C-alpha cells in the first residue's frame, strides 16, 4: 500500500471505521474515500458496483456491519445473517469486479466454534458448531472471509481478513438493549451514579471469560497488515488478556466511582463460556497492543461523560 493510494473505508462513521480513518490519516494516507449509509446503501449490489466503478479505489477496508450485543444477536439472527452477508458479498465482490487489488475485511472472533480450543487459533475455524446466540452474524462474517480467501487463491488479488476480539473505545454505541457488554456496563454504572440508584442489574452469571481490545489498537493492527506485502489470509487480533464479566463489572464500577450494588440476572444468557483468541501469529509478525484495559477504560469513560454532556452520545 502506498501513501498516494485511493483508499475506501466502508463504515467510516462506526467505531471501527472511524478508528481506521484516524490511523490512516495519522500515518499520512490522505486520499480516503468514504460514504454514509444515506449516500451508499451497502445492501444494494447495483449501488455498490456503481460506486466502485465511479470512485475506482486502489484499496478497500471493509469495516461496515450491522453489530449488536448478545441480546440483539440472539433475537435477530436472521437479520444479522441477511444484512451482514449482503454487505460482505457486495463490498468484496464489487471491489474485485472493479479491479480493486487490495482489500482488508474485518470480522469478529465470534466466527469460531462455541467450544473452540483456548486460546482460539485461526485453524479452529469451521471445526465444530458455532455459538447459537450470534450464529447469524458469525456465518455472514465467515462467508466474507472465505470469499476473500477464494478470490486471492483463484484470482491473485490480495484480499485478506482480520478477526478482532471484543472491542471498545472511541465512538462506541451505548444502547443498553442492543449494545455490547462493556459500553452497556459503562452506561449503566454512570446512570446509576448520577441518579443515585442502589443497584445495577446485569445479564447472566458474570462467569464467562472475555478479552477486550481498544479500537485504536485494532486500527493500528489494520494499518500494520495493510502495509505488509504478503499478509496472511486470516489473522486474529486481541489483547491476550482475559477477564471474567464479573471482574469487568467491578473494574467499571470502580472506574466510574459508582457505589451501587450489582445484581446478576442468571435467567439471561451468558453466551460462549470462554473466548480468548490466539494472537501468536500477528505478534510473530511484529504487532502488539499498546493500550491496557485500565487505561482504555479510563479514556472511554471520560469520552462517554463528555459525549453525554454534549448530547452526542451514540445510542
WOHUKA-V649876 format. One record per pair of residues at least 6 apart in sequence whose C-alpha atoms are under 6 Angstrom apart, sorted by the first residue. I is the first residue (numbers start at 1). J is the second residue. D is the distance in whole Angstrom. If there is no record, write none. Layout:
I/J/D
I/J/D
//
This chain:
1/227/6
3/29/5
5/58/6
6/31/5
6/32/6
6/57/5
6/58/5
7/32/5
7/33/6
7/57/6
7/59/5
7/60/6
8/32/6
8/33/5
8/34/6
8/60/5
9/34/6
9/60/6
9/61/5
10/62/5
10/63/5
10/64/5
11/17/5
11/63/5
11/64/4
12/18/5
15/171/5
15/172/5
17/63/5
19/216/6
19/219/6
20/219/5
42/87/5
43/86/5
43/87/6
45/90/5
49/94/5
52/98/6
53/98/6
58/100/5
59/102/5
59/103/6
60/103/5
61/103/6
61/104/5
62/105/5
62/106/6
63/106/6
65/84/6
68/178/5
68/179/5
69/178/5
69/179/5
69/180/4
71/178/6
72/178/5
73/134/5
74/133/4
74/134/6
77/136/5
80/136/6
80/137/5
81/136/4
81/137/5
81/140/5
84/140/5
85/140/4
88/144/5
101/157/5
102/158/5
102/159/6
103/159/5
104/159/6
104/160/5
104/161/5
105/161/5
106/161/6
106/162/5
107/141/6
107/163/5
108/163/5
108/164/5
109/163/5
109/164/6
109/165/5
110/138/6
111/138/5
112/125/5
113/128/5
113/129/5
113/130/4
114/130/5
114/131/5
114/272/6
119/276/5
119/277/5
119/278/5
120/277/4
120/278/5
121/278/5
145/161/6
148/159/5
148/160/6
152/158/6
152/159/6
160/233/5
161/233/6
161/234/5
162/234/6
162/235/5
162/236/6
163/236/5
163/237/6
164/236/6
164/237/5
164/238/6
165/238/5
166/212/5
167/212/6
167/213/5
167/214/6
167/215/6
168/214/5
168/215/6
169/214/5
169/215/6
169/300/5
173/314/5
173/315/5
174/183/5
174/184/6
174/314/6
174/315/5
175/315/4
176/184/5
193/258/5
198/260/5
199/260/5
199/261/5
199/262/6
200/262/5
201/263/5
202/264/5
203/264/6
203/265/5
203/268/5
204/265/5
204/266/4
204/268/5
204/269/5
204/270/5
205/264/6
205/266/5
206/245/5
206/246/4
207/244/6
208/244/5
208/245/6
208/273/5
208/274/6
209/243/5
209/244/4
209/274/5
210/242/5
210/243/5
210/275/5
211/241/6
211/242/4
211/276/6
213/238/6
213/239/5
217/289/6
236/279/6
237/279/6
307/313/5
//
